[in-house]
Amino acid sequence: MPKGKDFLGRGRYEWSTGLLIMRSNTSTTKILRGRIPKLYGINPNKRTLYLQRINTPTLRQALPDESTLLRIKQYVSETINVIHECGWCHGDITLDNIFASGLLFDFSHAHTKSKLSAQAWEDFQKKDRRDIKSCYFQAVGFKKLEAAIALLDSGVDGLPRQAELAELLHHSKTSLELLQKLKKITDPTPSLALEMCRAFRREGQLRTGMRLLQKSNLPIPRDDESRRLMSRFKARSRSASPILMTEKLVSCSQVRSGRA
């Protein structure tokens, strides 16, 4: 491997050739400069390519603030548009192959337009664009998670701080560390209880989350996921009520006898 260069791609040798052709175009090279690692060469025997060494971490390793994340999203979107115009799709855009500087790398799942049907080409382009949006929302979710844990560490006594935590949880990712800290909240507001229930459900602990809702007045759902969660909670509550179960049995017997 050439000194000072990293192997950052593996896959189809045809793609490696295509990259060389793409980068050999002067105008395209200028447009992509600073958007993807520099290509130093390929090894046809190993089906590998040698790219510029990048010392900055990936988005998975180091998340910037939300305004920077938005700029990176726009930057990568522009990059992928150029690559699409060159007749290629990336095929695997994740937080692990976008550097914190905004450079896009690891084209090991790339596809060339010339070898795809018209429908497949359109689908792969859409997938690239969806993946960029997904990366952005994932990154924002992880930033919200960091903020939620920091807020919990500083204490959430009082309505304003509980409201702030509920808003963070609504958009955040979850983790076992977060759930352990949420369990220490003994008297959440209804809106916070709902967001806590959602967090527990996402980690496979729906029963724990439902117990939180049983202890609080039911809040007004704010989105489809909350409405589904509330409907599920109400259904479980009805099935657990002896009075409601008796009324249900009486109603069923009336239907069978034709008196309903």
C-alpha positions in Angstrom: 0.0 0.0 0.0 1.4 3.5 -0.8 2.8 5.4 2.1 0.3 7.9 3.7 -2.7 6.3 2.1 -5.5 4.2 3.5 -7.4 1.4 1.9 -11.0 2.7 2.3 -12.9 0.7 -0.4 -13.4 -2.8 -1.5 -15.7 -4.4 -4.0 -16.3 -4.6 -7.8 -13.2 -4.0 -9.9 -15.6 -2.5 -12.5 -16.4 0.2 -10.0 -12.8 1.0 -9.5 -12.3 1.4 -13.2 -15.4 3.6 -13.3 -14.1 5.8 -10.5 -10.9 6.3 -12.4 -12.9 7.4 -15.5 -15.1 9.6 -13.3 -12.1 11.3 -11.7 -10.3 11.6 -15.0 -12.8 14.1 -16.1 -11.3 17.5 -15.2 -14.6 19.3 -14.4 -15.9 16.4 -12.4 -12.7 16.2 -10.4 -12.9 19.8 -9.5 -16.5 19.5 -8.3 -15.7 16.4 -6.2 -12.6 17.8 -4.7 -13.0 17.9 -0.9 -16.2 15.8 -1.2 -14.7 12.3 -1.4 -11.2 11.0 -0.6 -8.5 11.3 -3.3 -8.0 8.2 -5.4 -4.3 7.2 -5.7 -4.7 4.0 -7.6 -6.2 0.5 -7.8 -4.9 -3.0 -7.3 -6.7 -5.2 -9.9 -5.3 -8.4 -8.3 -6.8 -7.7 -4.9 -9.8 -5.8 -6.3 -9.0 -2.9 -4.0 -8.5 0.8 -4.3 -6.2 3.2 -2.5 -7.6 6.4 -1.2 -6.4 9.4 0.7 -5.8 9.0 4.4 -8.5 10.8 6.4 -7.6 11.7 10.0 -10.9 13.1 11.1 -13.5 10.7 12.8 -16.7 9.6 11.2 -20.1 10.9 12.2 -20.6 7.7 14.2 -17.5 8.4 16.2 -17.9 12.2 16.8 -21.2 14.0 16.4 -21.0 17.8 15.8 -23.8 20.2 16.9 -27.1 20.1 15.1 -26.5 23.1 12.9 -23.3 21.5 11.6 -25.1 18.2 11.0 -27.6 20.1 8.8 -24.7 21.6 6.8 -23.1 18.2 6.4 -26.5 16.7 5.2 -26.7 19.4 2.6 -23.1 19.0 1.6 -23.4 15.2 1.2 -26.6 15.7 -0.7 -24.8 17.9 -3.2 -22.0 15.3 -3.4 -24.3 12.4 -4.1 -26.1 14.5 -6.8 -22.7 14.9 -8.6 -22.0 11.2 -8.3 -25.4 10.4 -9.7 -24.8 12.7 -12.6 -21.6 10.7 -13.3 -23.7 7.5 -13.6 -23.0 6.0 -10.2 -24.9 5.3 -7.0 -23.2 4.9 -3.6 -25.5 2.2 -2.3 -24.5 2.2 1.4 -24.6 5.7 3.0 -24.4 5.4 6.8 -23.0 7.3 9.7 -19.9 5.0 9.5 -18.9 6.2 6.0 -19.4 9.9 6.3 -16.5 11.8 7.9 -17.2 14.6 10.4 -15.7 16.9 7.8 -18.5 15.9 5.4 -16.4 13.7 3.1 -18.2 10.6 1.8 -16.2 7.4 1.4 -16.5 3.6 1.2 -18.0 3.0 -2.2 -17.8 -0.8 -1.9 -21.5 -1.2 -2.6 -21.6 1.2 -5.6 -23.6 0.5 -8.7 -23.1 1.9 -12.2 -26.1 3.1 -14.3 -24.9 1.2 -17.4 -25.4 -2.1 -15.6 -28.9 -1.4 -14.1 -32.3 -1.3 -15.5 -34.1 2.1 -15.6 -36.2 1.1 -12.6 -33.3 -0.2 -10.6 -31.2 3.0 -11.4 -34.1 5.1 -10.1 -34.5 3.0 -7.0 -30.8 3.2 -6.1 -30.8 7.0 -6.5 -33.8 7.2 -4.2 -32.1 4.9 -1.7 -29.0 7.2 -1.6 -31.2 10.2 -0.9 -33.2 8.4 1.7 -30.0 7.1 3.4 -28.7 10.7 3.7 -31.9 11.8 5.4 -31.9 8.8 7.6 -28.3 9.5 8.7 -29.2 13.1 9.5 -32.2 12.0 11.7 -30.2 9.3 13.4 -27.4 11.8 14.2 -29.9 14.3 15.6 -31.4 11.5 17.7 -28.0 10.6 19.1 -27.5 14.3 19.9 -30.8 14.5 21.7 -29.9 11.3 23.6 -26.7 13.0 24.8 -28.6 16.1 25.9 -31.3 14.0 27.7 -28.7 12.1 29.7 -26.9 15.4 30.6 -30.2 16.9 31.7 -31.0 13.8 33.8 -27.6 14.0 35.5 -28.2 17.6 36.5 -31.7 16.8 37.8 -35.2 17.2 36.4 -37.1 18.6 39.4 -39.8 21.0 38.5 -42.2 21.3 35.5 -39.9 23.3 33.1 -37.1 20.7 33.3 -39.5 17.8 32.9 -41.1 19.5 29.9 -37.6 20.0 28.4 -36.8 16.3 29.0 -40.1 15.2 27.4 -39.2 17.3 24.3 -35.7 15.8 24.1 -37.0 12.2 24.5 -39.6 12.7 21.8 -36.8 13.1 19.2 -34.0 11.1 20.8 -32.5 7.7 20.4 -32.6 5.3 23.4 -30.0 3.4 25.4 -29.9 1.2 28.5 -28.0 4.0 30.3 -30.9 6.4 29.5 -33.5 3.9 30.8 -31.6 3.4 34.0 -31.7 7.1 34.7 -35.4 7.4 33.7 -36.3 4.7 36.2 -35.2 7.1 39.0 -37.9 9.6 38.1 -40.7 8.9 40.7 -43.3 11.5 39.7 -43.2 12.4 36.0 -45.7 14.7 34.4 -48.2 13.0 32.0 -46.4 14.2 28.9 -43.0 13.0 30.3 -44.5 9.7 31.3 -45.7 9.1 27.8 -42.2 9.9 26.3 -40.6 7.6 29.0 -43.1 4.9 28.0 -42.0 5.3 24.3 -38.4 5.0 25.3 -38.9 1.8 27.3 -40.9 0.3 24.4 -38.1 1.0 21.9 -35.8 -1.0 24.1 -38.2 -3.9 24.5 -39.5 -2.9 27.9 -43.1 -2.0 27.1 -44.4 -3.4 30.4 -42.2 -1.1 32.4 -43.4 1.8 30.3 -47.0 1.0 30.7 -46.7 1.0 34.5 -45.6 4.6 34.2 -48.8 5.6 32.4 -50.9 3.8 34.9 -49.6 6.2 37.6 -50.4 9.4 35.7 -53.3 11.1 33.9 -53.3 10.2 30.2 -51.7 13.0 28.1 -53.0 14.1 24.7 -51.1 12.2 22.0 -49.0 14.4 19.8 -48.3 12.0 16.8 -49.3 8.7 15.3 -46.8 6.7 17.4 -48.1 8.2 20.6 -51.7 7.6 19.5 -50.9 3.9 18.8 -49.2 3.6 22.2 -52.2 5.2 24.0 -54.6 3.0 22.2 -52.6 -0.1 23.2 -52.5 1.2 26.8 -56.2 1.8 26.9 -56.9 -1.6 25.4 -54.8 -3.3 28.0 -56.5 -1.2 30.8 -59.9 -2.3 29.6 -59.0 -5.9 29.5 -57.6 -5.7 33.0 -60.8 -4.1 34.4 -63.3 -6.7 35.9 -66.2 -4.3 35.6 -65.5 -3.6 31.9 -65.0 -7.3 31.2 -68.4 -8.1 32.8 -70.0 -5.4 30.7 -68.3 -6.9 27.6 -69.6 -10.4 28.4 -73.1 -9.1 29.0 -73.0 -7.3 25.6 -71.8 -10.4 23.8 -74.6 -12.5 25.4 -77.2 -9.9 24.3 -75.9 -10.1 20.7 -76.1 -13.9 20.7 -79.7 -13.9 22.0 -80.8 -11.2 19.5 -81.7 -8.6 22.2 -79.0 -6.1 21.2 
